Structure formats: structure tokens, C-alpha cells
């Protein structure tokens, strides 16, 4: 686990190096091995590093040969070796053995589209001096957190949220830290909803209550070619590689299962990818020789105690809302967790009903009847 942070003055005024240093100091628990910062005029990038790859090198920020591009990263790029080999063939020279330097040279080749080639879990901040461009990016599932805000002519970003407000068995809001000024701020609410997936146990612990969650990663494999037009699923108890589904011009095979203590500490084990090929080919033989488009993992928040098995298969994929007034005598705090993508609307309805009862609101839930725009169309409409 690492941490990144930074500032960009939108009017071009110089940023205060002391501010970004203070911001970075608040992230020491995320990266005890090294700290670094790049400050130049209106921009500052900083990072705290927990060394996983290239233990002696790869301290951040990392720049290209002329210093035009600077980058900080929290996470891991799973396909960095393949990307590095490709870039070396195109004449790029590397000074470290880590995955972060790949980002610099890949950006030189592709500009902001460099993120399309990345496979992994990551939060990235990249500064291009020539283009006066700051790129903030995170992995598609949001495994690595990245918070940002724009206020007073300054864009700031960082890796985390701070705490919950708890007074006499009543949660009244959250405490957040302003990484620009280093000051804390209280955000008050009638009800605080903990909808943080595999992190829900950690957030609940801030309020002194237990949510029995086992973060269970699973590897999925996307191969080129639409090998089926409907979902193919084995009719048996949940197992590895027992489903193949079409996704545009790809086919996705899933999934494996194991459990972890830390939902930020995931990987894509090579033997799990091979298992997806082998098991997927039993359903559709063409999977065996299909070209890999991507392989990734994400942690599912399985509802169950830490003594209920080590593989994750023993736990149900159900979802549950915890009104902590009823379960723990703690008012003002509700957790919704478990489930999966296909149950999100059901989860929203269940949680909304609980919240309405707590706030004495008598309105029917319209979640199941309201058709929502696809995410791309939604943000396009907001921007219009």
C-alpha cells in the first residue's frame, strides 16, 4: 500500500512546497519506506512508498530523461514487463526495474491514452510540463482510492478519507482532512451510509462496530472474440471458471476465488489465469487458444465471519443492510454490503427503505422502475 497526493494551481500561481510536504506526511502509514516530492511552479506531486517491486530503486516521483514528465503511482501494473519490452524495442531507456517508470515512457508514446494499455490496480498522477497538463487516473474498478477537490483556484488530490464522528452511541458525520491546508473538517449528516464494499469492515471499525466481511478477490479473464451470444454457465455449485459471458467483441471467463485480509493487497496469480483458460475451454473449446485481452482481479465483499473457510466459496454472495441501531445500539449509521453487480439495484432499494424508515419518510422506492442512463451517457449529459 502506497499513497500519493498533490496540488495544481489553476491560475498558474506557485504552490507552497510546505503544503504538499504536510500532505505527504499525513500518508506516512501508507508508505513507510520512502517519501518524495516534485514541486515546480504551479504543480506539486508527492508520494509515500511501500516497496514491493524494485526494492532499492523506483523511489517516486519518477521522471523521463529531460524531466518534462513526472509521475507518482499507488498500486501495481500487472503487465508492466510486457509494456517495458515493447517500449525498449521502440528505443526507450529505463533507469529502474519497477513498474512506475513504464508509465512515463508509455505516456511519451500515447499521451493521455496510455491508461488504455494498463492492466492492474492503480491510482496515478502525471504532470506534463510541455503541455501544462495534469493527468489523474485510477483503475477501472476503483481498487486504489483517489480523492480530489477544486477550491479557491487550486485542484488538490490525495489517497484517503479520515474518520467518522462518533458521540455517545450516535454517528453524526465524518471527519475529513483537507490535504491542501492540513486542517480537519467535520461533515455532518442525519445518517451516515457505509457503502464501501470490501472496505466496509474497516469503515465500520471506525465507529466501533463489526461488519463480518471477508474480502474475496477473484481473477477474470477477457479473451478476444465474441465466442458466445448468451451467458454460458455450469449448473453446479460455485466453482472456478464456471461462466463465460459475451462483452462486445470479447468473451469474459470467471472467476477464481481466494480471501485476503487487506482489500488493497490484491494480485493476479498466473496459475489462476491459466485455470480460467482451462475451465473456460471446457465450456467453449475455442477459449483455450483465444488471445488474452486482459486479466484482472477485484475483491468481492462476502458477508461472513473470518472463521468461515479460506477459499471464499463457502460464503454466500448475498447482500445485507445493517442498521447499527438494531445490531449494535449505534444510531445514525447504516452499512450496505455484499452482493455483486447484478444485485446493485436490489441493494439500493433495501438500503433506501431502511434510511427512509429511520428518517420517517413515507415514499415508495422507485429504483426498480427508473431506467438509468449508461454511465458514459450520464456524464455526457451532465457535462452538456
C-alpha positions as CSV (number, residue, x, y, z in Angstrom):
1,X,0.0,0.0,0.0
2,X,1.4,3.4,-1.0
3,X,-0.1,6.9,-1.0
4,X,0.0,9.9,-3.4
5,X,-1.0,13.5,-3.2
6,X,-0.5,16.8,-5.0
7,X,-1.6,20.3,-5.9
8,X,-2.3,22.2,-9.1
9,X,-2.8,26.0,-9.0
10,X,-5.3,26.7,-11.8
11,X,-4.3,30.3,-12.2
12,X,-0.6,29.4,-12.5
13,X,0.4,30.8,-9.2
14,X,3.2,28.9,-7.5
15,X,2.2,26.3,-4.9
16,X,3.6,26.2,-1.4
17,X,6.1,23.3,-1.1
18,X,5.4,23.2,2.6
19,X,1.8,22.4,2.0
20,X,2.4,19.4,-0.2
21,X,5.1,18.2,2.3
22,X,2.5,18.3,5.1
23,X,0.0,16.5,2.9
24,X,2.6,13.8,2.2
25,X,3.4,13.5,5.9
26,X,-0.3,12.5,6.6
27,X,0.2,9.5,4.4
28,X,3.2,8.0,6.2
29,X,1.3,5.0,7.3
30,X,0.6,4.1,3.7
31,X,4.2,4.2,2.7
32,X,6.9,4.0,5.4
33,X,9.8,3.0,3.1
34,X,10.4,6.3,1.3
35,X,8.9,9.8,0.6
36,X,9.5,12.1,-2.4
37,X,8.1,15.2,-4.0
38,X,8.3,17.2,-7.2
39,X,7.5,20.9,-7.0
40,X,7.7,23.2,-10.0
41,X,5.8,26.4,-10.2
42,X,2.1,25.8,-10.2
43,X,2.3,22.0,-9.6
44,X,3.4,19.6,-6.9
45,X,3.3,15.8,-6.8
46,X,4.3,13.7,-3.8
47,X,4.3,10.0,-2.9
48,X,4.8,7.7,0.1
49,X,6.1,4.3,-1.0
50,X,5.8,0.8,0.4
51,X,8.5,-1.0,-1.7
52,X,7.1,-4.1,-3.4
53,X,8.9,-4.1,-6.8
54,X,12.5,-2.9,-7.3
55,X,13.1,-2.6,-3.6
56,X,16.3,-0.5,-3.9
57,X,15.1,1.7,-6.8
58,X,11.9,3.3,-8.1
59,X,11.5,5.9,-5.4
60,X,8.9,8.4,-6.6
61,X,8.2,10.8,-8.3
62,X,9.8,9.4,-11.4
63,X,10.6,11.5,-14.5
64,X,11.6,11.0,-18.1
65,X,15.1,11.9,-19.4
66,X,14.6,15.6,-19.6
67,X,12.3,16.0,-16.6
68,X,9.3,17.1,-18.8
69,X,7.1,14.3,-17.4
70,X,6.8,13.4,-13.8
71,X,4.6,10.7,-12.3
72,X,3.5,9.2,-8.9
73,X,1.6,6.0,-8.5
74,X,-0.2,4.0,-5.9
75,X,-0.7,0.4,-6.9
76,X,0.7,-2.2,-9.3
77,X,0.8,-2.5,-13.1
78,X,0.5,-6.2,-13.7
79,X,1.6,-6.1,-17.4
80,X,4.5,-3.7,-16.9
81,X,7.1,-6.2,-18.1
82,X,5.3,-6.7,-21.4
83,X,4.9,-2.9,-21.8
84,X,8.6,-2.3,-20.9
85,X,9.8,-4.8,-23.5
86,X,7.6,-3.1,-26.2
87,X,8.9,0.4,-25.2
88,X,12.5,-0.8,-25.2
89,X,12.1,-2.1,-28.7
90,X,11.0,1.4,-29.6
91,X,14.1,3.0,-28.2
92,X,13.1,4.0,-24.7
93,X,15.8,3.6,-22.0
94,X,15.0,2.7,-18.4
95,X,16.9,3.5,-15.2
96,X,14.8,1.4,-12.8
97,X,13.4,-2.1,-12.6
98,X,10.0,-1.1,-11.3
99,X,6.5,-0.6,-12.9
100,X,6.2,3.2,-12.3
101,X,8.8,4.2,-14.9
102,X,6.8,2.4,-17.6
103,X,4.1,5.0,-17.1
104,X,6.4,7.8,-18.1
105,X,7.6,6.2,-21.3
106,X,4.2,4.9,-22.2
107,X,2.8,8.4,-21.9
108,X,5.5,9.7,-24.2
109,X,4.2,7.2,-26.8
110,X,0.5,7.6,-26.3
111,X,-0.3,10.7,-24.4
112,X,-3.3,10.5,-22.0
113,X,-4.5,7.3,-23.8
114,X,-1.6,5.5,-22.1
115,X,-4.1,4.3,-19.5
116,X,-5.8,2.1,-22.0
117,X,-2.8,-0.2,-22.1
118,X,-2.6,-0.7,-18.3
119,X,-3.7,-3.8,-16.5
120,X,-3.7,-3.6,-12.8
121,X,-4.8,-1.7,-9.8
122,X,-3.6,1.8,-9.7
123,X,-4.1,5.5,-8.9
124,X,-1.8,7.7,-10.9
125,X,-0.9,11.4,-11.1
126,X,1.2,12.5,-14.1
127,X,2.4,16.0,-14.9
128,X,3.4,17.1,-18.5
129,X,5.3,20.3,-18.3
130,X,5.3,21.0,-22.0
131,X,1.5,20.6,-22.4
132,X,0.8,22.1,-18.9
133,X,-1.4,19.0,-18.3
134,X,-2.1,17.1,-15.1
135,X,-3.5,13.6,-15.7
136,X,-5.3,11.8,-12.8
137,X,-6.3,8.2,-13.4
138,X,-7.4,5.2,-11.4
139,X,-8.1,1.6,-12.3
140,X,-11.5,0.7,-13.8
141,X,-12.8,-0.8,-10.6
142,X,-11.5,1.9,-8.3
143,X,-9.5,-0.6,-6.3
144,X,-7.0,2.1,-5.4
145,X,-8.6,5.2,-4.0
146,X,-8.1,8.7,-5.4
147,X,-10.0,11.7,-4.0
148,X,-9.8,15.2,-5.5
149,X,-11.3,18.6,-4.9
150,X,-11.3,22.1,-6.5
151,X,-11.5,25.1,-4.2
152,X,-10.0,28.5,-4.2
153,X,-8.4,28.2,-7.5
154,X,-6.5,25.0,-6.5
155,X,-7.0,21.4,-7.5
156,X,-5.8,19.0,-4.8
157,X,-5.8,15.2,-4.7
158,X,-4.8,12.5,-2.3
159,X,-5.3,8.9,-1.4
160,X,-7.7,8.8,1.6
161,X,-10.6,9.8,3.8
162,X,-10.0,10.2,7.5
163,X,-12.6,9.1,10.1
164,X,-16.1,9.1,11.4
165,X,-17.7,11.4,14.0
166,X,-19.0,9.4,17.0
167,X,-20.7,10.9,20.0
168,X,-22.5,8.8,22.7
169,X,-23.6,5.9,20.5
170,X,-24.5,8.3,17.7
171,X,-22.7,8.7,14.4
172,X,-23.3,12.3,13.3
173,X,-21.0,12.6,10.3
174,X,-17.4,12.2,9.1
175,X,-14.1,13.9,9.8
176,X,-12.1,14.6,6.6
177,X,-8.7,16.1,6.2
178,X,-8.0,18.9,3.8
179,X,-4.8,17.9,2.3
180,X,-4.2,21.4,1.0
181,X,-4.2,23.1,4.4
182,X,-3.7,20.1,6.6
183,X,-6.8,21.1,8.6
184,X,-9.6,18.8,9.5
185,X,-13.2,19.5,8.7
186,X,-16.4,18.0,10.1
187,X,-19.2,17.0,7.6
188,X,-22.4,16.3,9.4
189,X,-25.3,14.2,8.3
190,X,-28.5,12.8,9.8
191,X,-27.5,9.3,8.7
192,X,-24.0,8.1,7.5
193,X,-24.2,5.2,5.0
194,X,-21.3,2.9,4.8
195,X,-21.4,1.6,1.1
196,X,-17.7,0.8,0.7
197,X,-17.8,-2.8,-0.5
198,X,-14.7,-4.8,0.7
199,X,-13.7,-1.8,2.8
200,X,-17.0,-1.8,4.8
201,X,-15.5,-3.7,7.7
202,X,-12.7,-1.1,8.0
203,X,-15.1,1.8,7.9
204,X,-17.4,0.2,10.5
205,X,-14.5,-0.3,12.8
206,X,-14.0,3.5,12.9
207,X,-17.4,3.6,14.6
208,X,-16.6,0.7,16.9
209,X,-18.9,-1.9,15.3
210,X,-18.3,-5.1,13.4
211,X,-19.4,-5.9,9.9
212,X,-18.5,-9.5,9.2
213,X,-16.9,-9.2,5.7
214,X,-14.3,-11.4,4.1
215,X,-12.7,-9.6,1.1
216,X,-12.5,-12.3,-1.6
217,X,-10.7,-11.5,-4.8
218,X,-11.3,-13.4,-8.0
219,X,-9.5,-13.4,-11.3
220,X,-11.4,-12.8,-14.5
221,X,-10.0,-13.3,-18.0
222,X,-11.1,-11.4,-21.1
223,X,-10.2,-13.0,-24.5
224,X,-10.6,-11.6,-27.9
225,X,-13.6,-12.8,-29.9
226,X,-17.2,-13.0,-29.1
227,X,-17.3,-16.7,-28.6
228,X,-21.0,-16.9,-27.5
229,X,-24.0,-14.6,-27.7
230,X,-25.5,-15.6,-24.4
231,X,-24.1,-16.4,-20.9
232,X,-22.8,-19.9,-20.6
233,X,-22.9,-21.2,-17.0
234,X,-22.3,-24.6,-15.4
235,X,-25.3,-25.7,-13.4
236,X,-23.4,-26.7,-10.3
237,X,-22.1,-25.3,-7.0
238,X,-19.9,-22.2,-7.4
239,X,-16.5,-23.1,-8.8
240,X,-13.6,-21.7,-10.7
241,X,-14.1,-20.7,-14.3
242,X,-17.7,-21.8,-14.5
243,X,-19.1,-18.9,-16.5
244,X,-18.4,-17.3,-19.9
245,X,-20.2,-14.2,-21.0
246,X,-20.0,-12.1,-24.1
247,X,-18.9,-8.4,-23.8
248,X,-18.9,-6.6,-27.1
249,X,-16.1,-8.1,-29.1
250,X,-14.7,-10.1,-26.2
251,X,-15.6,-13.1,-24.0
252,X,-15.0,-13.0,-20.3
253,X,-14.3,-16.1,-18.2
254,X,-14.7,-16.1,-14.5
255,X,-13.8,-16.5,-11.8
256,X,-11.4,-17.9,-9.2
257,X,-11.7,-17.2,-5.5
258,X,-9.5,-16.7,-2.5
259,X,-9.6,-14.5,0.6
260,X,-7.4,-11.7,1.8
261,X,-7.1,-9.6,5.0
262,X,-6.4,-6.3,3.1
263,X,-8.7,-5.4,0.1
264,X,-5.9,-3.1,-1.1
265,X,-3.5,-6.0,-1.3
266,X,-4.5,-8.0,-4.4
267,X,-2.8,-9.6,-7.4
268,X,-3.4,-11.6,-10.5
269,X,-1.8,-15.0,-9.9
270,X,-0.6,-16.6,-13.1
271,X,-2.0,-20.0,-12.2
272,X,-5.4,-18.5,-11.7
273,X,-5.3,-17.1,-15.2
274,X,-4.3,-20.5,-16.6
275,X,-7.2,-22.1,-14.7
276,X,-9.6,-19.6,-16.4
277,X,-8.3,-20.8,-19.7
278,X,-8.6,-24.5,-18.8
279,X,-12.0,-24.3,-17.2
280,X,-13.4,-21.9,-19.8
281,X,-12.3,-24.3,-22.6
282,X,-14.5,-27.0,-21.0
283,X,-17.5,-24.7,-21.7
284,X,-16.3,-23.3,-25.0
285,X,-13.3,-25.1,-26.5
286,X,-12.2,-22.0,-28.5
287,X,-11.3,-20.3,-25.3
288,X,-8.2,-22.4,-25.0
289,X,-6.5,-20.8,-27.9
290,X,-8.1,-17.3,-27.8
291,X,-5.8,-14.3,-27.4
292,X,-5.8,-12.7,-24.0
293,X,-7.1,-9.2,-23.9
294,X,-6.8,-8.7,-20.2
295,X,-6.8,-10.5,-16.8
296,X,-7.6,-8.7,-13.6
297,X,-8.8,-9.2,-10.1
298,X,-11.2,-7.4,-7.8
299,X,-12.2,-8.0,-4.2
300,X,-15.8,-9.1,-3.5
301,X,-17.3,-8.2,-0.1
302,X,-18.6,-11.6,1.0
303,X,-20.8,-11.5,4.1
304,X,-19.4,-13.9,6.7
305,X,-17.0,-14.3,9.6
306,X,-13.3,-14.8,9.3
307,X,-13.6,-18.4,10.5
308,X,-15.9,-19.5,7.7
309,X,-13.4,-21.0,5.3
310,X,-10.4,-19.8,3.5
311,X,-11.4,-20.0,-0.1
312,X,-14.4,-17.7,-0.3
313,X,-16.6,-20.3,-1.9
314,X,-18.1,-21.3,1.5
315,X,-19.7,-17.8,1.8
316,X,-22.9,-16.7,0.1
317,X,-22.9,-13.9,-2.5
318,X,-25.9,-12.4,-0.7
319,X,-26.1,-8.8,0.4
320,X,-27.2,-7.3,3.7
321,X,-28.1,-4.0,5.2
322,X,-27.0,-3.5,8.8
323,X,-29.0,-0.9,10.8
324,X,-26.4,-0.5,13.5
325,X,-29.1,0.9,15.9
326,X,-30.7,-2.5,15.9
327,X,-27.5,-4.7,15.8
328,X,-25.1,-2.6,17.9
329,X,-27.1,0.1,19.7
330,X,-25.4,2.7,17.5
331,X,-27.7,5.3,15.9
332,X,-27.1,7.2,12.7
333,X,-25.0,4.6,10.9
334,X,-26.1,2.1,8.3
335,X,-24.0,-0.4,6.3
336,X,-25.0,-1.9,3.0
337,X,-22.5,-4.6,1.8
338,X,-22.1,-7.9,0.0
339,X,-23.8,-8.6,-3.3
340,X,-22.4,-8.1,-6.8
341,X,-23.0,-6.0,-10.0
342,X,-26.3,-7.8,-10.8
343,X,-27.8,-7.0,-7.4
344,X,-26.9,-3.3,-7.1
345,X,-30.4,-2.1,-7.7
346,X,-31.8,-4.5,-5.1
347,X,-29.2,-3.4,-2.7
348,X,-30.0,0.3,-3.3
349,X,-33.7,-0.4,-2.7
350,X,-33.1,-2.3,0.5
351,X,-30.8,0.4,1.9
352,X,-33.1,3.2,0.8
353,X,-36.0,1.6,2.6
354,X,-34.0,1.4,5.8
355,X,-32.9,5.0,5.6
356,X,-36.5,6.2,4.9
357,X,-37.8,4.4,8.0
358,X,-35.1,6.0,10.1
359,X,-35.9,9.4,8.8
360,X,-39.7,8.9,9.0
361,X,-40.0,9.3,5.2
362,X,-43.0,7.6,3.7
363,X,-42.3,7.3,0.0
364,X,-42.2,4.3,-2.3
365,X,-38.8,3.3,-3.7
366,X,-38.6,3.8,-7.4
367,X,-35.3,2.1,-8.0
368,X,-36.7,-0.9,-9.8
369,X,-38.9,1.2,-12.2
370,X,-36.5,4.0,-13.0
371,X,-34.3,3.4,-16.1
372,X,-30.9,4.9,-15.6
373,X,-28.6,6.1,-18.4
374,X,-25.4,4.2,-19.0
375,X,-22.5,5.8,-17.2
376,X,-20.9,7.4,-20.3
377,X,-24.2,8.9,-21.4
378,X,-24.9,10.2,-17.8
379,X,-21.6,12.1,-17.6
380,X,-22.0,13.4,-21.1
381,X,-25.5,14.7,-20.2
382,X,-24.1,16.3,-17.0
383,X,-21.3,18.0,-18.9
384,X,-23.7,19.3,-21.6
